[in-house]
Amino acid sequence: MGKVEPPPRLPWTQRICYGVGHSLNDLCASMWFSYLIVYLQLVLGFDSNYAGFVLLVGQVADAIATPLLGYESSGNKETALCKRYGKRKFLHLIGTVCVVLSFPFIFTVCPGCESASQFALTLMLIPLVIIFQIGWAAVQVSHLSLIPAITPHETERDFLNVLRYAINIISDIGTYVVVWCVFDLTRRPTGSHNVITGDYANKFMMIALIIVGIGAVFSIIFHIGVKEIVSTPLSSSENSLEKDSLALSNPAFSFFPTNLSWRGWMRESHFYQVGLLYMCTRLFQNMSLVFMPLYLQESLHANDDFIAKIPLVMNVSGFAISCCLPKFFKVFSKKVTFLGGASLGIGACVWITIGAGPTYVSQGVYGVGVLMGAASSSLVICALSFIHDLIGTSVESAAFVYGAMSFWDKIANGIVGMIIQHLHAVSCTDCDWFYRNVMSYGVGGVGILASIVITTLLPANLGERQSVHNGAVLAPKKEVINHSSSTESQPSNENQPLLPH
């Protein structure tokens, strides 16, 4: 049999176009997590319970929609339009439309509603929040599930993961720059700059319109520049030839693997361990984003622009770390890198516990932002990479795996946010200790839990199936795509560079 050429690498244009395909989600998510409760609580005057309830509704809607959309995306049924355009890209398009048409109105006070009750405003917000979260979930699931669909190279998949997260951070930075600019350009020459009040309603509406407009442009670039590889049914003879060809071009598997169904995934212990790890990393990241502005406003009484400056510092730090992670992965394993990121996060929480005084408010809090941002980036990138390793060759069920992981992530974030806001309503009125404790003991406790979970995965080889019912899927060998003719053993995937050569 002749030599089979390995699948080609993706061109850089398609890599970049893929990377910006999640920018709309990233921009909106930054504003959702960082400023929703600030907007509801400080601008609209919502009680903490109502603000937490709106956040909970959004997270539950996202949690329910994500696995359902993931299951649908993993299915074999395709309409004629999906076959032509690509079912994942089509789902991405539907989600984009939902986000664009709903998100700006969440941060817009309807004419004549100024005197409406909190209950009435909450009822008006809930449908918009649900539409936004369903659209957000559709974009997230389709974008993540495209990674294993457009390239078989593991190093390139990891690179797309890092690129995706790096652009995520750039989008977050863009959100906070917009907030900072809008606050400064619309600042009154006189008046207090320490307290955000109802006068900021128009500012938040302007910010929402700007970021949705920018995100929509990047979504158009994604749909123009990324081509989804649409599979077609093979005859029995073609199927046999395809298996032989892939086995030759991809020596990581001793025979063509079978795909896991959702029932098969439920039998895998690593599925639950990685899911818990991913939930902890997202909880760490989102709690720090949600409650950092409230910590700055209510605990430190910092200037209003600090709610843009400190998240901006966090994301610049996270971007710098994301660029360095490929080098870290060469020297250390992903699991050791994860432990290092968790240590940075716990250190930041300790600093918040002991930080006090004018010097800390004006300078020290920037150091907290640097550590917190670096920790969040390290944890999330490693956790997403663990999910890719877990999926292995079960590409067709990738969307289901992402959906299931995100389900527990969204439920946990919604419940924790609601509990914290309820405790704030019943135990704290105009106090400066509550959100400090949330940022120190709450976020730090999640970092400790994530460290415990990763230690249980230290001896694990993600991608290897534990259940005897899934024995048809072999564990990957040391290198997934090997273009070298050398027969020497290759190092573990965990130490492989993320940047493709």
N, C-alpha and C positions, 0 to 999 in steps of 0.2 A: 504494500500500500504506500502511495506517495506521501511525501511530507505535507502535513497540514499546517497552513500558516495560522499563527495565533490571531485572534480578533484585533483589529487596529485600535490604537488609542484615540480618545476623543480629541478633536481640535480645540485649541484654546478658546476660540470664539464660542463654541458650544458650551464649554465649561463655564465661561463667564455668564453667558445667557442663562444657563441653568442656575448659577449661584444667585442671580438677582430675582429669580422667580418667586422667592419667598419674602421679598422686601416689603410688599404691602402688608403682609401678616406681621412682619417684624416691627414696622413702624406703628401699626395699630396696637400691637401687643405692648409696646413700650408705654404708650399713652394709657392703655387700659390698666396695666398693673401699677404704673407709677402715679397716675393722676385721677383714676376713676373715683376712689374714695376721697381724695383731696377735693375733687370737684363737687361730689355729692355732699360731703360733710361740711366743707368750709365755704363753698360758693353758693350751693342751693340750700344749705342749712339743714340737711337731713340729719335725723337721729342716727347714731352709730349702728343701731340694729337695722334700719332701713338701708343704709349704705352697704352693710355687710350682706344683707339679703339680696340686693341687686348683684353683687359680686358672686354670691352663691348660685343664683339662677343662671348666670352666664357660664360658670364653671360646670354646673350640672348639664346644661344644654350641650356644651362642648364635649363633656364626658360621654354622654349618650350618643351624640352624633358621630364621634370619632370612630369607635369600633364598628358601628353600622356601616359607615362609609368605607372603612377599611375592608370589611367583609365583602361589600359590593364591589369594591375595586379589585379584590382578589378573585372574584368570580370569573367564570369562563364565558358568560353571556355577554355579547357585544352587539350593539346596534350597528347599522350600516355607517352612521356618522362616526361612531367610536372607532370602527375598524379603519376608517379613512384618516381620522384626525388623531386617534390615540385615546383610549378610554381614560387614562390618567390625566392627560392634558385637557380633555373635555370636562372632567370633574373639577380640575383646577380653574377652568374658565367659569363654570357655574359658581364656584365659591368666590371668585374674584368679584363677580357682579353683585353677589349678596353683600359682600363686605363694603363695596363702594356705595351701595344704595342705602345702607343702614348705619354705618359707623358715625358719619358726621352728625346725624340727628341725635345720637346719644349725648353729645356735648353741646346741644343746641336747646335753648329754652324756647318753647313754642309761644307764639304771640298770644297774649291774654292769659298765659298760665302762671304769671308771676305770683298771683294770690292763691293758686291751687294748693290743696293740702299735700302733705308728703305721701299719703296713701294714694291719692289720685295721680301724682307724678310718677310714683313707682309703677302703677298699673300701665301708664303710658310708655314707660321705659322698657318694660319686660318684653313685649313683642320685638322691639328693635334689638334688644340684647340677644334674644334667641336667634333672630335672623343673622345677626353678625357672627355669633359663635358657630352656627352651622356652616356658614360660608367660610369662616376661619378654619374650621376642622377639615372642610373639603380641600382647601388649598394645602394645608399641612400634610394630610395623608397622601394626597396625590403627588406632592413634591418629594416627600421622603421616599415613597415607593418607586419613584423614577430612578433612584440611584442604582439599585441592582438591575434595573430593566435596561439601562442604556449602556452599561459597561460590565464585562465579566471580570475585570482586573481588580483584585482586592486592594492593591495599593492605590489605584485610581479611585475606587469607591471611598477609601479613607480620605483621599485628597479632596474629593467632592464634599465629603462631610466637613472637613476643616474649612474649605472655601465657603461652604454654605453658612457655617457658623461665623466666619470672619465677616462676611457680608451682613449677617444678622447683627453683629456688633456695630458695623458701620451704620446700618439703618438705625439702631438704637441711638448712636451718637448723633445722627441727623435729627432724630426726634428732639433730643435735649438741646441741641443747638437752635432748633426752631423755637422751642419754648423760651430759651434764654433770650434770643433776639426779639421775640414778640414782647416779652416782659420788659426788656430794656427800651425798645423803640416806642412802646405805648405807656411808658412810665410817666406819671404826673410829676411836675417839678416839686410839689409839696405833698405832704401826707406820709403816713407810715408805710415803710417798705418791709415791715416784719410780719404783717398779718395778711393772709389771703382772705378776701371777703367776697360778697356778692357782686362787687364792681368788676370782678375778673371774668364774668360770664362771657362777654364778647371776646376776650382774649382766648379762652379755651375753645370757643367755636372757630375762631380764626386758625388756631393751631391744628384742629381736627381737619379742616378743609385743606390746609396746606399739605399735611402728611398723606392724606388720601390721594390728592392729586399727584404727588411725587410717586407714591406706590403704584398707582394705576399705570404710569408711564413705564415703570420697570416690568410690570406684568405683561404689557404689550411686547416689550423686548424679549421676554421669556418665550412667549408664544410664537414669535417670529423666528427666534434663533435656535430653539430646541426641537429636535425631531425625535419623537418617540418611536422606538422599534416595535412595530405591530406584528405579533406572531400570527402565522397562518397554520392551519392543521396540516399534518404530514401523513402521507400514506404509510403503511407498515414498513415497506422497504426503505422509504425516505427516512422514517423515524429511526430505523436500525442504523442507517448510514450516519445520521446526525449524531447518534450516541457515540459511535466509534470515532467520529471526527472530533467531537468535543473532548472525549477522553484522551485523545492524542494531544490536542492543543492545550489541554488543562490537566497536567499530571498530578494535580492535588488530590484527585479522587480515583480510586482504583476501578470504579465502574460508575456508569451514569446514575446519579442519585435520583431518588423519587422525591416528590414534593410532599410536605407535611400538611395535613388538613388541620382545622382548628382543634379537632379532638386530639390529634397527635401532639399538638403543642401543649395541650392541657396535661399531658402525661410527663412533660419534661420539667425536672426540678430547676434547671437553669433558667427556664422561662420565668418562674416566679422570683428567683433570686435577682435576675437582671431587672425584672419589673419593679421590685421593691427598691433597687438601687436607683433606677431612673426616677421613680417617684420622689425619693429623697433629694436627688440633685435638683429637680425642678422645684420642689418645695423650698429648698435653700435659696435658689435663684429668685423665685417669685416673691417669697416673703421679704427678702431684702429689698426688692424693687417696690413692693406695695407699701411697706411701712417705713422705708427710709425717709420719704418726704414728710410723713407725719411725725417721725422722730425729730427731724430738723425743725419743723414748725412748732410742735407742742412741747418737746423736751428741751431743745436747745434755743428756741426762739430766734433762729437765724433769719437773715434777710430772705425775702421771697425768692430771689434768684438762686439761692442755694439749692432749692428743690430741682433746679436744672443743672447747676454746677457739679454737685456731688454725684448724681447718676451719670453725668458726662464723664467725670473722672473714673468712675467704676467701669464704664464701657471702654474708655481709652486703654485702661489697664488690662481689661479683658481682651481687647484686640491685640495688644502687644504680646500677651501670653499665648494667644491662639497662633500667632506667627512663630513662636518659639517651640510650640508643642511637637512639630515634626522632628526637631533636633532632640528634644527630651525623649521621644519614643525610640530614637536610635540608641540612646545611652541606657535608658531605663525601660521597663515594661509599662504598658498602659495602666496596669493595676498599681504599680508603685507611684506613677505620676498622679493617679487619682488620690492616693493617700497624701501626697504632697499638697495637692490642691485643697483637700479637706483640712489639713493642718493650717494653711493660710487663712481659711475661712474661720476656723475656731479662734485663731489668733486675733483676727479682726473683732470678733465678738467679745473677747476678753478686753480688748482696748476700749470698746464701747462701755463695758462695765466700769472701768476705772477712770475713763475720760471725764474731765470736768474743768470748769474755769474758762475765762475768756480766750486764753491761748489755744485750748482744745477746740473751742467753737470756731475760731478764725483760721486755725492751721491744722490742728491734730485730726480733725474730721476728714481732711483730705487724705491723710494716711490710711484711715479706715476705709475710705472709698477705694484706694489703690488695692489694698489686700482683699477686700470683698469682691471687687471686680475680677481680679486674677483668680480667686478661688472659684467663683461661679463659672467662668469660662472653662477652666481646667476640668471641673466636675462634669459639666454638661457635654463637652466634646468627648471626654472619655466614655461617659455613659452611652452616648449615641453610637460610638464605635463598638462598644460591647454588644449593642443590639445588632449591628451589622454582622459582627462575628457570630452571634447566636443564630442568626438567620442562615448563614452559610450559603448552601446551594438551594435552599427552599425559597427561591425567588418569587414564585407565584403567590405565596402566602405572606409575602413581606408586608403588604398593606394591613393585613389582619394583625400581625405582630405589633406594628407601630400603633395601630388603633387600640389594641388591648393595653399596651404600655401607657398610652396617653389617657386612657379611661381612668386608671387609678391616680394618675398625676393630677387630672382636672378635679376629680372628686375630692382628693386630699386637699388641694389648694382651696377649693370652695368651702369645705367644712372648717378647715383651720381658720380661714379668713372670717367666716361667720362667728366662730367661737371667740376669736380675739375681739371682734367688734362688739359682741354681746357683753363680754367681760368689761370692755371699756365703758359701755353704757351703764352697767350696774355698779361698777366699783371705782370709777374715776371721773371726776368733773374738774376740768381746768387743772389737771395735775401734770407734772413733768416727768414722772417716773415710769408711767405705763409703757409707752412706746420704746423707752430705753430698755426696759426689761424684755420686751418682745424682740428687739434687735439683738440683745445680748444672750439671754437664756433661751429664748425660743429658736432663733436662727442657729445659735451655737449648738443647741441640743440636736437639731436636724443634722448638722455636720458630723456630730459624734455618731449618730445612728448610721449615717452613710459609711463612716469608717468601719463600723462593726460589720456591716453587710459586705463590704469589699473584702474583708479578711476571710469571710466564708467562701469567697470565689478565688482566692489565691491559688489553690491547687487545681482549679477547674480548667478544662480545655473547652472554651466556648465554641459551639459548632458540633461538638461530639454529642450524640444522642444517648441519654441514659436509659430510656424506656426500651424494653425488649420488643415492644410493639412497633417501635420506630427503627428497628434494626436495619432496614433497607437503606437508611441514610448513614453513610460512613462519615467519620470525623475527617475534617480536612487535614492534609499533611502540613508540612512546615511552610510551604510556599504555594500560593494559589496559582499564580501565573509565573512561569519561569521560562524566560527566553534564552537562558544560557544552556549550552550543551553539556555543562559539567554535571557529573553524577554525584558530586559530593553533597552531603546533607546540608540543608539550608537552615538558617536560624529560625527561631520561632516567629510567627506572624506578629506577636506583640512587640518585637523589636524591629520590625520592618519600618523603613521611613514612609511617611505619608505622602511625600512628594514623589510623583512618578518620574522615573529617569527617562 
